[in-house]
């Protein structure tokens, strides 16, 4: 591992780890089940009525905005070049999935807040 505090970290995969990665990648994959505390909280709100969920949602949306900001900074810092290697394109794809997730979560929180405020 390399990198100063708060800096970019680089990890080295040892030969035994590469062997395990190859084995794991060869295995079939099923869709992951969704286990999401936010969805449970929203369902609970629907069942038991008004709670203090708005404040929690506002805080959660703020945390997702902070994470999105970090991801955007990484995107600008690490992926601004026009030509990328295959590995860089794959890392960018993973980062973009994180950006999409954070963006979706912000929108979900904002929509839930709107519903709760008008109900």
Secondary structure, DSSP 8 states (H G I E B T S, - for coil): -B--TTS--B----HHHHHHHHHHHHS---------HHHHHHHHHHHH---SHHHHHHHHHHHHHHHHHHHHHHHHHHS-SS---HHHHHHHHHHHHHHHHHHHHHHHHHHHHHHHHH-
